[in-house]
Amino acid sequence: MSSSVVRSRMLRLLSVETSISIFFATAPPLLCT
């Protein structure tokens, strides 16, 4: 496995975690209304 594949996979995981954290940061106010 090359390092570029690992790097791209880590970047993809980071982007997914960021989007999930943003979703959970914005979702509770919408669900509480």
VEXVO-621644 format. One line per field, with one value per atom (N, C-alpha, C, O, CB): x, y, z; atom name; chain; residue in three letters. Coordinates in steps of 0.02 Angstrom, whole numbers, plus 50000, padded with zeros to 5 digits. Glycine has a CB too. Layout:
xx: X/...
yy: Y/...
zz: Z/...
at: CA/...
ch: A/...
aa: ALA/...
This chain:
xx: 50043/50000/50045/50089/49952/50033/50075/50052/49996/50073/50097/50080/50027/49989/50143/50024/49974/49903/49857/49986/49895/49829/49809/49752/49830/49857/49843/49825/49780/49902/49863/49850/49781/49745/49905/49762/49697/49641/49589/49690/49653/49603/49595/49539/49621/49651/49647/49612/49573/49717/49626/49593/49518/49478/49622/49499/49427/49394/49339/49417/49428/49400/49394/49346/49444/49443/49441/49383/49349/49507/49371/49316/49249/49203/49320/49244/49182/49171/49115/49185/49223/49215/49197/49157/49279/49225/49210/49136/49102/49256/49113/49043/48996/48943/49030/49014/48971/48969/48916/48997/49026/49028/48987/48953/49100/48991/48951/48877/48836/48972/48860/48790/48763/48707/48783/48801/48779/48779/48743/48822/48819/48819/48757/48734/48883/48731/48674/48608/48555/48684/48610/48549/48509/48448/48567/48539/48499/48452/48394/48545/48472/48424/48365/48309/48459/48376/48321/48276/48215/48348/48304/48264/48226/48174/48308/48252/48220/48159/48116/48270/48155/48100/48036/47983/48115
yy: 49940/50000/50062/50070/50000/50106/50166/50219/50218/50193/50266/50318/50365/50394/50357/50374/50419/50393/50431/50429/50327/50297/50307/50323/50222/50298/50308/50380/50395/50285/50426/50497/50517/50554/50539/50493/50511/50481/50512/50487/50421/50389/50427/50436/50316/50450/50488/50555/50578/50500/50586/50650/50639/50681/50681/50583/50569/50558/50582/50506/50523/50512/50578/50588/50463/50621/50686/50728/50761/50724/50726/50765/50738/50776/50765/50672/50641/50660/50677/50564/50657/50675/50748/50766/50660/50791/50862/50875/50914/50902/50841/50851/50824/50853/50817/50768/50740/50787/50797/50670/50815/50861/50924/50949/50880/50948/51007/50989/51030/51033/50929/50908/50904/50928/50840/50875/50870/50937/50947/50821/50984/51051/51090/51134/51089/51075/51113/51075/51105/51129/51009/50969/50979/50986/50897/50980/50986/51045/51036/50990/51106/51162/51148/51169/51226/51114/51100/51046/51048/51077/50999/50945/50968/50940/50886/51019/51041/51085/51093/51079/51114/51159/51119/51148/51201
zz: 50000/50000/50000/50042/50062/49953/49948/49997/50022/49876/50011/50060/50033/50072/50078/49967/49938/49950/49961/49863/49947/49959/50032/50047/49942/50077/50148/50162/50201/50192/50130/50141/50116/50150/50106/50057/50030/50073/50082/49957/50099/50141/50207/50231/50155/50235/50297/50286/50328/50326/50228/50213/50205/50225/50149/50175/50166/50234/50246/50121/50279/50346/50384/50420/50385/50375/50409/50384/50423/50400/50318/50290/50314/50327/50213/50319/50343/50416/50436/50335/50457/50528/50536/50579/50567/50493/50497/50479/50512/50450/50426/50405/50458/50470/50338/50490/50543/50603/50633/50563/50621/50678/50664/50708/50696/50602/50583/50584/50605/50513/50562/50561/50633/50646/50527/50678/50747/50782/50831/50786/50757/50787/50766/50802/50767/50706/50680/50689/50685/50607/50701/50703/50768/50763/50695/50828/50889/50891/50911/50948/50872/50871/50826/50841/50850/50770/50724/50754/50742/50656/50791/50819/50881/50898/50836/50916/50977/50963/51007/51020/50905/50889/50878/50864/50828
at: N/CA/C/O/CB/N/CA/C/O/CB/N/CA/C/O/CB/N/CA/C/O/CB/N/CA/C/O/CB/N/CA/C/O/CB/N/CA/C/O/CB/N/CA/C/O/CB/N/CA/C/O/CB/N/CA/C/O/CB/N/CA/C/O/CB/N/CA/C/O/CB/N/CA/C/O/CB/N/CA/C/O/CB/N/CA/C/O/CB/N/CA/C/O/CB/N/CA/C/O/CB/N/CA/C/O/CB/N/CA/C/O/CB/N/CA/C/O/CB/N/CA/C/O/CB/N/CA/C/O/CB/N/CA/C/O/CB/N/CA/C/O/CB/N/CA/C/O/CB/N/CA/C/O/CB/N/CA/C/O/CB/N/CA/C/O/CB/N/CA/C/O/CB/N/CA/C/O/CB/N/CA/C/O/CB/N/CA/C/O/CB/N/CA/C/O/CB
ch: A/A/A/A/A/A/A/A/A/A/A/A/A/A/A/A/A/A/A/A/A/A/A/A/A/A/A/A/A/A/A/A/A/A/A/A/A/A/A/A/A/A/A/A/A/A/A/A/A/A/A/A/A/A/A/A/A/A/A/A/A/A/A/A/A/A/A/A/A/A/A/A/A/A/A/A/A/A/A/A/A/A/A/A/A/A/A/A/A/A/A/A/A/A/A/A/A/A/A/A/A/A/A/A/A/A/A/A/A/A/A/A/A/A/A/A/A/A/A/A/A/A/A/A/A/A/A/A/A/A/A/A/A/A/A/A/A/A/A/A/A/A/A/A/A/A/A/A/A/A/A/A/A/A/A/A/A/A/A/A/A/A/A/A/A
aa: MET/MET/MET/MET/MET/SER/SER/SER/SER/SER/SER/SER/SER/SER/SER/SER/SER/SER/SER/SER/VAL/VAL/VAL/VAL/VAL/VAL/VAL/VAL/VAL/VAL/ARG/ARG/ARG/ARG/ARG/SER/SER/SER/SER/SER/ARG/ARG/ARG/ARG/ARG/MET/MET/MET/MET/MET/LEU/LEU/LEU/LEU/LEU/ARG/ARG/ARG/ARG/ARG/LEU/LEU/LEU/LEU/LEU/LEU/LEU/LEU/LEU/LEU/SER/SER/SER/SER/SER/VAL/VAL/VAL/VAL/VAL/GLU/GLU/GLU/GLU/GLU/THR/THR/THR/THR/THR/SER/SER/SER/SER/SER/ILE/ILE/ILE/ILE/ILE/SER/SER/SER/SER/SER/ILE/ILE/ILE/ILE/ILE/PHE/PHE/PHE/PHE/PHE/PHE/PHE/PHE/PHE/PHE/ALA/ALA/ALA/ALA/ALA/THR/THR/THR/THR/THR/ALA/ALA/ALA/ALA/ALA/PRO/PRO/PRO/PRO/PRO/PRO/PRO/PRO/PRO/PRO/LEU/LEU/LEU/LEU/LEU/LEU/LEU/LEU/LEU/LEU/CYS/CYS/CYS/CYS/CYS/THR/THR/THR/THR/THR
